[in-house]
Amino acid sequence: MATRTAPPAGLPQKVVSNPPNQTLYVANLPSAKIQKDDLRTALYMLFSTYGPVLDVVALKTMKMRGQAHIVYRDIQTATQAMRSLDGMEFLGRKMKITYAKGRSNIIAKLDGTLVPPKAAAAVALTTVQQSIFSAPVPGAPSTESPAPQGSPAKPPGTETATPAEENRGTKRPREEEEEEESDSDVAMEEDSDED
């Protein structure tokens, strides 16, 4: 990675730009007025007038809203677009364009120098986590541990089932309410209010 040198005399530290790069960083974009796909399309149409655009990255997350990265094939077209469009009004706001701090993954893929990120390192589990993750699934048939060495092993099919295990998976018949059946056959008496 390139090391930064002290800014020339007369320029503050913040004004010094990043070294020339194929990727441009665009800030001060409208974020609430336009959808992400529409913003990407509008940026592509605007920046592609200066050369072939490989990628437009515009995210709507809280950290990245109002910002975008434009990736060109070469540094010359990126520089030309940056010089022409910096300060231009885009959708009601003046864009601030600089070179991006790092290389884009697309450029690294084209060069063949892309190093994919390493997978997360294996995390050591605590004993509590191991007991939770290695516990048997509730309701699944349990695998019996081997019998102690002094006792004989039970032959398959001779296990004794508890009453709860015997009823498991069988449908209980509905209990019929006898009172309702006897009342349902009797006709309703008509009461008169004339008494």
N, C-alpha and C positions, 0 to 999 in steps of 0.2 A: 504494500500500500504506500502511496506517496506521502512523504512527510511535508508538513507545512513549514514554510519559512516565515520569518517576521515580515509584516507588511512594509511596503516602501514608506519612506518618511513622508508624513503628511496624510497618510490614509489610516483611519482607525481599523482595528482588528475585524469588525463586523462587515466592512465593505469588501474585504478581500474575498474573491469568489473561489469556487472550487476549480481544480484543474479541468481543462477541456475534456469532454466526455460525449459519448453518443446519446446519453440519456439526459433529457432536460427535466428540471423540476419546476413546475408551474404552481404558483400560490395565488391567493386572493381570488379564487373562483367562487361563483355563487353556489351555495349548497342547498338552500331550501327551495329555490324556485324551479328546479329542474330534476328530472329523474336521472339516475346513474347512467343508464344506457343512452339516454338522449345527450347527456353531457359528454360521454365518450365519443359518440358519433360526431357531435359538433366540434370537439377538439381534433378528432381525426381529420375531418374535412378542412379545418383551418390550417393545421400543421402539415398536412400532406401536400399543400401547394408549394412547399419548399423542398420536398424530396420524399422518397419512400419511407413511410412510417411503419415500423415493425410492430409496435405495441403501444397502447394507451392504457395506463393504469389509473383509474379514478375510483376511489373508494368512498363510501359514505359513512364510515365509522366515525366516532367522536374524535379520534386522534387524527384521522386523515381527511376529514371533510374540508372542502374548499381547496384541495390540493390535487395535483395529478403528476404523473411521470409520462413523458413522451419519449419513445425509443426510436432513434434513427439508425440507419445502416452505417453511416460514417460520421465523423466529427465535423466535416466541412458543412454538411447540410444542417446539422444541429446548431452549429455556430451561426449560420445564415438565418435560420428561423428564430434563434434567440435574439439576435440583433434587430431583426425586423419587427418582432411581435412584442418585445419587452415594453411594458407601459401601455400597450394597446387596450382599448376598452372591449371587453368580451362579456356579453350578456349583462351589461350595466355596471361592470366593475373592471378596474384597471389590473391587468395581469402583471405579476412579478415573475420573471423567468430567470433562472440560473442553471448552471450545470449541476447535475445530481452529484451527491457525495461519492457514490459507488457505482460500479458497473451493473448493468441489468443482467438478469439471468438469461435472457434471450441472446444477448451478445455473447455471453460465456458459452451457451449452447452452440452458437454458430462457429465460434473459435475452437470448440472442442475442449475448453478448459473448465467446464462446469463441474464442480464437485458437489454431488448431492448431499444434503444435510444428513448427518448421522442420526440413526434412530435413537430414541431416548435410552439412556443407560438403564440397565436392569436395577430395579429398586429392591433393596432388601426388605422383606416382609417381617413384621414383628410376630411374636408367637401368637398374639391375639388375632392378628390378621390371618395367619396360617390356619388357626383353628376354625375361623369363620369360613374361609374359602375352601377348606378341605372337609367341611361338615357334609353329611349325607343330605340329599335333597328331601325335604319333607314329603311324606306320602309315598316315597319310592321304596321298593322292597329292600330291606336292609341286608347287607352281606354279613353273615355271621362270622365271628372270629373263630379260628380253629379251637377245638376242644382242648382242655388241658391235657397234658401228656398222660396223666394217670387214669383218665376216664375214657371209655370207648366212644367212638364217634357215632352219632345217630344216623341211621340209614335215611335216605331221602324219602319224604312223604310221611314220616312219622312225627313231624313236629306237632306240638300241641298249640292250638290257636286260642287266643284269649277271646272272651265274648265280644269285645269291640272289633276284633279282626274277623269274626264269623259274620257279623252284620255288615261289614264293609262291602259296598258295591251291590247290596240287595235293596230292592225297593220295598218300602213299607206300605201296606195297604192303608187306605184312608179309613178312619173310624167314622162309621155312619151315625149320624145323630138320629136316634129313634123318635124323639119328640117332634121334630120337624116333619118326618114322614107321616106320622099319625094325624097331625094337624092339617097337612096339605090335602087330605082326602075329604075333609069335612067342609061343607059349604058355609060361607059366612052368614051370620044372622043379620037380618036387616033390622036396625033399630029405627024407630020413628021418634021424631022430636016433638010430636004432638001431645005427649002426655001432660 
